Amino acid sequence: MEPTVLWQPVREALRVLVIEDDPALGRLIQLVLGQHTNHVTVARSGAAAISAIRNQEFDAVASDISLPDVSGLDVIAEARALAPAAGIVAITGFVDVDVAVRSMKAGADDFLGKPFDAEILWHMLNKAVDTRARQIEAEQAAVYRTLAYTDALTGSPNRRFIDEFIVEAVSNSQRLGKPLAVAYLDIDNFKLLNDFVGHEEGDHVLKKVATALTRHIGRPAQFARFGGDEFVVVFPECDEVRARQVMDRVCRAVSEIEVINGARISLPTRISCGIAEFRGFESPRDLIAEAEDQMYLDKSMSPASVLGQAGDEPADGLLKVSNLKALRNLVKAIDRRDSYTRFHSDHATQLALAVARSAGLDDTQVNAIAIGGPIHDLGKIVVADEILRKPGPLTLDERRSMEEHPLLGAAITAAVTDYDSVVDLVRHHHERIDGDGYPGRLKGLEISAPTRLFTLADAYSAMTTDRPYRKGFSPERAIDEIHKGSGTQFDPDFAVAFVDLIERMYHEAAA
């Protein structure tokens, strides 16, 4: 039986569906509700009701539980699924707690027993509509809040979340006198990974790191993707020692991540991690910054991160923490003037380290690249902005000014460390084996092995990176240029090893 509609020229209000198999009662309810709204539909069966809901929009539904064709509870459940925003009132002549509970579970907002005053039904319908609207608003607000505090890629909390969480954690630590630690972690060689195997695989690694953090940090600790390939973990009621134990487990879990699924060549995955403990006076921002500093120290002191091998402890001549921070601050100053510099320095370092073992370098030589590579352009701090950012070829005087940066960078580095291999790399990364480089015009084996290898990576990174005055070369063209320069600009043995690895990586990524 099709539903009937009584139109009353009263005023626009709720669109109401009444489901009642008793024709007289249905008509009475329709007349009374029609005094309040000009749209009241009566359905005398469950099937007619569901058909009406599918074809029309209703703000409120009043349904008898006893219907001739189907259970009124099933109709209520279907109505809730089809009209989630509608207020629903269940009606029955058998009033008991069990029926009321089952009605609510089916999706009703309220319950009314027969006999009843239709005016009461009207008020209950309005109340149900208001209740449903508030519930939906609250649910939407919760969804929006979740989206606002969730990283879209990994599904983990984002920077906004952790920024607020650490403020509360610091406050609680100060008030309660309990320990607090913060960990800052960064995925090593992430740019290299994206370059060689694609951003999809890079996204896979980010998700896996987030999964490892979720599994291992435990409550009440919280973590967030802080930006790019960086994550921050806040450990309330936890000191640095315990936080380090947890992060060691995370690091081991990350090291087991498969970077290139099904490929014959893969890059090992490692994270560098720094931890800072709250001492009672640091701001949340300073605490995160301290942990970040420690992370960079960890990264610089762990050259084997790209190789997936544990290298020996660095020699006594390595940079002290304070000195390392000083050099990093200088590099950051350059980065602010020329964003290319940091990208290029990191990229070149990662490339050189990726091929270092296959090229026959020992741990000391690898250390020289790991520490010297990121700061090799340190001397550009004195190069004028108009030269550093010039969108075209340099004049002779401008080129001479630019060519002074290796000497200045080496002088700064030598002032804070006696690690000669690092100083040598910074000073001679623009030398050529044919003697036409600068600043020392060294030839062949006069150039140290780490420097000869880094020169290749430095050139390849420069060639494949977009600059203000030109578009970056394709990998194929850059490799061709290395072949042309082998024996003149580049060490021929290192060139073979470097090109071989680069080609295999790209071929595997394309397969």
N, C-alpha and C positions, 0 to 999 in steps of 0.2 A: 504494500500500500504506500503510495507516494505521500510525502508530508504536505500538510496544508499550511498556508500562510495567511494570517489575519493582519491587515494593514490598518493601523490606527493613526489618523492625522494628528498626533500629539506632538512629539519632538524627537529629534534624532538622539538616540542613546545606545544602550547595549544591543548587540545582535544576539538574540537568545534562541537556543534550540531546546525544546522540551520533548523528552522521550517518555511517552506515557501511552500504554495500550488501552486504557479506559477512555472511550471517546468523551464521556461527560466530564470527567475530571480534567482531561486534556483541554477541553474547550473552556472550562472554568479558569484554569491556570492561564490560558492564553488571553482571556478577557481581562483578568486582573493585571497581568504583566503589561498588557497593551495600554494601560493607563500611564505607564512609565516609559515605554519605548515603542517606536513605530515599526519594529521588526521582531516579531515572534513567530518562530516556526515550530510546528508540532509534528513529530514523527511517531507512528503507532507501532513500530517494530524496530528491532535492532538493525535489520538490513536497510530499512528506509533511513534510519538515523545516520548510519555510516555513509550511505550514498549522499545524504545532505552535507555532511561534514567534508566529504571529498570535493564537492562541487561549490560550496559556499564557505565564506569565512564567518565564524561565530566567536563572539567575545566570551560567552558563557553557555554552559550546558547543564541542564537539570535532567537526570536520568533515573527512571524507575529501575530497581534492581531485578524485578520480576517481569520478564518480557516473554511474548508468546513463541518467539523463534530462537533466540539465543539468550545466554546469561547477560544480565545487565552489567555484571562486573567485567565481562569480556568487552562489552560495548564501551564502558568507561576507559578500559585499557587502550582500546583502539582509538577512542576520541583523544586521549592524552597523547598518543603517538602522532596523530594527524594534526592536532591543534595544541601544541605544547604551551602556548600562551593563554589558552582559554581557562577561565575559572569553571570548575566542575563541582556540582553538588549531587550527591547520591540520595535517592528517595526510596523508602521501603516501608511496608506495613509490618515488618517483622524486626522490631528494634531490639537489638542486643549488642553486646560489646564485640562479639566475634564478627558480626556482619559489618559493624562500623570499621573494625580493623582491616577486614578484607577490602572494603571499599577504598580506604585510604591507600592501601598497598597497590590497588588497581590503578590509582591515579586521581582519585577524588580529593578536592580541597576541603570539603565539609560534608556533613551527613545530616539528613532530615527525615524524621519518622512521620508516617501517616497516622491519623489525619493531621493536616497542617494548614496554617493560614498562608495563602499565596503571597500576602504582603511580606511575611517573614521570609519566604523563599526569595523574593526580590532583593531584600537586604542581604541575605546570605550569598546570593549570586554576585552582588556588587562587592561584598567583602572578599569573596573568592577571587574575583578579577583583580582587586587591589593586591591581595596576597601573592597571586601569581606574578603580577607585574614587579613587585618588590623582589621576589625570588629570582626572576629573570635578570633584573637589574644587578642584583648581587652577584649572580653567576657571570654575567658579562664583565662586571668590574673585576672579578677574580681572574677571568680570562685575560683581560687587558693588563692586569698587574703581572700575571705570569709572563705574558709576552714582553712587557717592559723590562722584566728582570731575567729574561732567558736568552741565551745565545742561540740564534736561529740555526746555526750549523750543527753544533754539538748537542744541543738540548740541555746544556749545563747552565748554571747561573752566569750572568754576565758582569761586566765591570760595575755597572750601576748597583747591582746587588751587593757585591763585595765591598764597594766603597761605603755603603750604609752599614753593612755588617761589621766591618772593622771599627767603625766609630763606636758602635755599641760595645764591641769586645774590649776596646781600649778603656772605655769608661768603666766597664765592669771590673777589669783588671786593676784599675786605680782604686776603685771603691772597695773591692773585696781583698785586695792584696794578693791576688792569685797570678800565676805566670801566664804569659801569652807569647806565642811565637808566630812568625809569618814566614812562609816560604814563597820564593819567586822562582819560577822555572821557565825555561825556554828550550824549544826543540832545536838541537844542533843541526846545522846544514839544511834548514828547512827550505831556504831559497834554492839551494842546489837540487833538492828533491823535486820541487815543483818544476824546475827547469828541465830536468831529465825525464821525469816520469809523469808529469802533468799535474794539474791542480786537483783533479779528481782523486788521485792517489794521495796527494797532500791532505785533502779533506778527510780521507780515510784515516790517516795518521792522527789528525787532530781529534777525531771522534774516539779513536782507540786510547789516546792519552786521557781524555775525559773519562772514559770507562775505567781505566786503571786508577784514576784518582777516586772515583766513586766507590770502587771496591775496597780501597786500602786505607783511606784517611780516617773513616769512622766518625761518629758523632762525639762531641759537638762541633768538630771541625767543619769548615765550609770552604769550598773552592769556587773559582770562577775563571772563565776564559777572559783574560785581562785585555787581550788585543793581539791580533795576528796569531803567532805561534807561542804566545806567552800566557801563563796561568799563574794565579796567586792563590795560596792556601792560607787560611787563618786558623790557628790552633788555640782556641780558648783553653785556659787551665792546663797548659802544656808548655814545658820548657824546651830549650833548643835541642837538648840531647834526645828527648823523646820524639820531637818533631823530625830530627835527622833520621832516627830509626824508621819512622813511618815513610819518609821520603826515599830512603834507601830501598824499601820494598817497592815503591812506585817506580823508581828508576830501573829496578830489575824487571818489573813487569813490562815497562816500555821497551826495554832492550829486546824483548821477545816478539815485538810487532813485525809482521811481514810487510815490507814496504812495497815490493813489486810482486804481486801475486802471480805465481806461475811462471815467472821470468827466470832465466838462467843467471842473471846478474841482479843483485839487489844492494841497496845501501843500508847499512845498519842504522838503527834508530837509537838515539841517546838524547837524554835531556840534561842540561846543565841546571843546577839548583843552588840557590843561595838562601840562607836562613838567618833571620834576625830575631833576637829576643827583646821583648819590651822591658825597659829598665825603669819605667815609672814616670818618664817625662817626655818621651817622643810623641809627636803628633802621628795620627794614622798615616798621613802622607810620608812623613820622614821614615816611619817604620818600613813601609813598602819600598821606599827608595834605598834604604840600607840593605834590605834583602836583595834588591836588584843589583846593587854593587857587589854583593857577595856572589851572586849568580854569574856576573861577568868575570869575577876572579876564578870561579870554578871552571868556566868555559875556557879561559885563557890558559889555565894550568892543566888542561886535559886535552892535549892534541889528538890523542887516540880516539876521541869521540867519533870522528868521521870514519875511522878505520875499524871500529868495533873491537879494538884490542886494548888491553890495559898496559899502558906504557910505564916506564920506570918513573920514580919520583924525580921531579926536576932538580937540577943542580943548584948548589948554594948561590950561584950568581943570578938567579932569576929575580924578577921584580918583587919588591916588597909590596904589601897590600896598599900602603899609603901612596907609594910611587905609581903603582898601577892605576889607582884612582885618579891621580893627577894627570897621567897620560890620557886616560879615557875622557877626562873632562876637556882636555885640549881637542881630542878627536870630535867630541860632541860640538864643540864650538865651530869646527870646520863643517860638520854636518848641517848646522843651522844656516850656514852660508851657501853650501852646495850639497844638496841631498844626494847627489850622485856619489859623492865620496864614500859615504858609509856603505851604500849598496855595493859599490865597486870593491871596496876593501874586503868586505865580508865574502862577497862572491868569489873573488880571486883566491882568498885564503881557503875557502871550502874546496875549490877546484884543485888547488895544489895539494892539500891534505888528502883528497880522494885518491890521488895517483902516487903519493909519496912512498908507500910501502912497495908497490909494484915497481917503482923506479929505483929501489934499492937504498933508500935513505934509512938511517938508524934513528933511534929514539931522540938523541940529542939534536939531530938535524930536523926531525919532525917538530920538536919543541920550538926550534927557531922560527919555523913557518907559522906555527900556531900562535906564537906571541908577537912575532914581528909583522906578520901579514896584516892584521887589523889596524896596525899603526904605521904602515909603510908610507903613507902619504901625510904623516904628521906635520912635516915641514910646510905644507900648504897653508898653515896658519898665518904665515906672513905674506902670502900671495894676495895681491889686491883683488877685490871683488870683481872689478871690471875685467880683469884677466881671467879669473877663475870661472866666471859665468859668460865669457865672451862667446857670442853665437856664430863665430867665424874664425878663420885662420889667425894665428897670432903673428904679430910683427916680430922682427928680429930681437928687439929689446924686450918685448913681452915674453918671448920664448926663453931668453936668457934668465929673466926673472923667474919663470916657471921652473927652469932647470936647476935652480938653486935649492929647491925644496928637499931633495934627498940629503944634502949636506946638513941643512938645518935640522931636519928630522933626526938624523943620526946623532947630531950634537946633543939634542934634547934627550934622546934615548940613552946615550952614553952617560949623561949626567945623573941618571937614576938607576943604572944597572951596569954591571961589568960583564954581562952575558954577551960576549963578543959576536956570536953568530946572529943574534937579534940586531945588534947595531950594524953589522955587515949587511944584512938583508935590507934594512932601511936605507943605508947609504948607497947600495949598488943595484937596486932593483930596476934601474934603467940602463944598465950596462949591456953590451952585446959581445958575443964571443969573438967577433971579428975586430973588436977594438974601437968601433965607431959609436959606442954608447957614451953615457956620461954618469957621474962627474969625473971618474978616474980613468976612462978609456982603457979599462982592463980587458984582457984577452983570455979566451979559453978557460983553462983550469985556474987562472988567477981569480976567477969569480967562484965563490963557494957553491957547493952543490945545492944547498937549500935556495940560494939566490937564483941560480940558473933555472931551477924548476919553477920557482915563484914567478920569474920573469915570463915564462910561458903562460901561466895562469893569469897573470896581470894583463898580458897582451890580449889573450882570448876574451877575458871579461870586458876589457875596454872596447874590443871590436864588436862584440855582440850586444852592447848596451847602447840605447838611444842617448845621444848627446844633443845639446842645444843647436849644434851646427850640422848634425847629420843623423840619419836613421841607422840603427844598429845593424850590423851584418847578420845574415843567416848563419847558423852553425856550420853549414857546409862551406860557405865562403870563408868563414874564419879559419876553418881547418885547412882550406886550400892556401890561405895566407901563411899559416904556420909551416906547411910543407915548403912553400917558396922561401921562407926565412930560415929553414933548417940548415945549419952549417955556417950561417952568416950572423943572423940575429940570435938564433936559438941553438942550444945544445942539441945536436942531432939525436943522441941516444934518448934524452929526456923527451924530445919532440915525438919520437916514435911511441914511447910509453904513454905520453899524454894524449896524443891523437887516438891511439888504440882504445883507450878507456872511454874517451868522449864518444867515439863512433859506436862502440858497442853499447853504451848506455842509451844513445839515441835510437839505435836500431832496435834494441829490446823494448824501449818505450813505444815505438811505432808498431811493433809486432802484435 
